[in-house]
Amino acid sequence: MDFTGEQRIPAPRATVFNALLNPEVLKKSIPNCQSAEYVDLPNGRYLKLNITLNFAILNGSYDVFLQTTDIVEPSHLVLVAEPRSSLGSVSARCSVDLTEEGATTLLSYNANASLSGKVAAVPELIVKPAVKGMLDQFFKNFDKQVNA
């Protein structure tokens, strides 16, 4: 599944970039996120998110480890997550570009997610609109957090 989009955020680019790396901002922006904290694991530093889902077969609380790569401050970063459970796994990668437009920042994203296991059995026709709705809600919440 591929997702692309843009969001204009009325804040300087550096502010938006730093907000994308701030656990408290992300916790308040990600729908149903219960906690967000940085953790050091043997293969690097990750943002550990605890997210509660109530969607199709994905009901429950899940820990998602988000890694930030390819950082070019303050204009680009890539977010990578590969959560796994007994229901299968998701491999997700989201490239984010920030462009200054006067007093606002244009955030452009290009995301790709692939599913395996039982979660892959849920038709894309159902999954894609649900994920798009969560992305839209994230950006509404993120805009509020950046401008709080």
Phi, psi and omega per residue, in radians:
M1 nan 2.373 3.115
D2 -2.068 2.492 3.102
F3 -2.371 2.350 3.028
T4 -2.355 2.704 3.113
G5 -3.115 3.054 3.131
E6 -2.416 2.656 3.072
Q7 -2.544 2.243 3.043
R8 -1.607 2.213 -3.103
I9 -2.092 2.139 -3.095
P10 -1.328 1.238 3.123
A11 -2.768 2.739 3.093
P12 -1.094 2.652 -3.094
R13 -0.993 -0.764 -3.129
A14 -1.081 -0.644 3.116
T15 -1.134 -0.775 3.135
V16 -1.134 -0.772 3.137
F17 -1.027 -0.857 -3.129
N18 -1.123 -0.593 3.112
A19 -1.143 -0.594 3.111
L20 -1.162 -0.296 3.136
L21 -1.863 0.025 -3.067
N22 -1.627 2.004 -3.092
P23 -1.008 -0.680 -3.104
E24 -1.182 -0.715 3.087
V25 -1.095 -0.788 -3.131
L26 -1.148 -0.694 3.113
K27 -1.015 -0.730 -3.109
K28 -1.404 -0.219 -3.099
S29 -1.728 -0.609 -3.089
I30 -1.362 2.143 3.136
P31 -0.969 2.326 3.084
N32 1.097 0.422 3.096
C33 -1.467 2.146 -3.106
Q34 -1.581 -0.558 -3.140
S35 -2.730 2.739 3.105
A36 -2.636 2.171 3.127
E37 -2.699 2.597 3.075
Y38 -1.363 2.417 3.078
V39 -2.329 2.558 3.079
D40 -1.757 2.116 3.114
L41 -1.989 2.884 -3.108
P42 -0.942 -0.525 -3.107
N43 -1.814 0.348 3.034
G44 2.356 -3.074 -3.136
R45 -1.672 2.299 -3.106
Y46 -2.274 2.702 2.961
L47 -1.659 2.018 3.137
K48 -1.589 2.065 3.126
L49 -1.933 2.390 2.990
N50 -1.899 2.039 -3.042
I51 -2.146 2.349 3.073
T52 -1.749 2.186 -3.136
L53 -1.999 2.536 3.040
N54 -2.381 1.250 -3.026
F55 -2.495 2.143 3.099
A56 0.782 -2.131 -3.120
I57 -1.536 -0.008 -3.069
L58 -1.695 0.954 3.084
N59 -1.569 2.305 3.080
G60 2.343 -3.028 -3.113
S61 -1.815 2.331 -3.080
Y62 -2.293 2.450 2.971
D63 -1.605 2.202 3.131
V64 -2.085 2.242 3.132
F65 -1.802 2.061 -3.059
L66 -1.886 2.193 3.120
Q67 -1.932 2.440 3.094
T68 -1.811 2.222 -3.122
T69 -2.312 3.059 3.054
D70 0.852 0.770 -3.082
I71 -1.347 2.207 2.990
V72 -2.231 1.587 -3.052
E73 -1.211 2.363 -0.062
P74 -1.831 0.599 -2.974
S75 -2.041 -0.265 -3.021
H76 -2.711 2.519 2.972
L77 -2.797 2.806 3.101
V78 -2.169 2.312 3.102
L79 -1.865 2.271 -3.099
V80 -2.218 2.305 3.074
A81 -2.455 2.459 3.107
E82 -2.412 1.112 -3.137
P83 -1.175 2.539 -3.138
R84 -2.326 2.550 3.026
S85 -2.635 -3.077 3.121
S86 -1.147 -0.257 3.139
L87 -1.549 -0.126 -3.128
G88 2.269 -2.776 -3.109
S89 -2.482 2.821 3.074
V90 -2.220 2.339 3.025
S91 -2.008 1.971 -3.045
A92 -2.205 2.451 3.119
R93 -2.452 2.244 -3.121
C94 -2.277 2.070 3.089
S95 -1.645 2.253 -3.093
V96 -2.109 2.256 3.071
D97 -2.113 2.386 -3.138
L98 -2.052 2.240 3.138
T99 -2.196 2.253 3.094
E100 -1.294 2.330 3.053
E101 -2.316 1.421 -3.080
G102 1.173 -2.141 -3.115
A103 -1.543 0.029 -3.137
T104 -2.049 2.919 3.084
T105 -2.141 2.276 3.032
L106 -1.598 2.018 3.080
L107 -1.728 2.080 3.093
S108 -1.988 2.376 3.127
Y109 -2.297 2.638 3.087
N110 -2.393 1.928 -3.058
A111 -2.086 2.593 3.082
N112 -2.395 2.358 3.102
A113 -2.364 2.381 3.038
S114 -2.186 2.493 -3.064
L115 -1.981 2.586 3.027
S116 -2.464 2.831 -3.118
G117 1.409 -2.716 -3.105
K118 -1.083 -0.582 -3.138
V119 -1.116 -0.471 3.127
A120 -1.236 -0.280 3.136
A121 -1.316 -0.316 3.102
V122 -1.271 2.182 -3.074
P123 -1.050 2.439 3.114
E124 -0.993 -0.537 3.106
L125 -1.004 -0.491 3.108
I126 -1.635 -0.742 -3.043
V127 -1.207 -0.809 -3.006
K128 -1.054 -0.830 3.097
P129 -1.099 -0.596 3.121
A130 -1.159 -0.767 3.127
V131 -1.157 -0.729 3.123
K132 -1.071 -0.701 3.090
G133 -1.089 -0.697 3.100
M134 -1.170 -0.664 3.084
L135 -1.099 -0.793 3.119
D136 -1.038 -0.757 3.124
Q137 -1.157 -0.687 3.088
F138 -0.991 -0.836 -3.075
F139 -1.178 -0.616 3.049
K140 -1.082 -0.828 -3.135
N141 -1.152 -0.724 -3.124
F142 -1.085 -0.780 3.118
D143 -1.003 -0.767 3.117
K144 -1.096 -0.738 -3.128
Q145 -1.165 -0.736 -3.132
V146 -1.117 -0.622 -3.080
N147 -1.730 0.232 3.124
A148 -1.262 nan nan
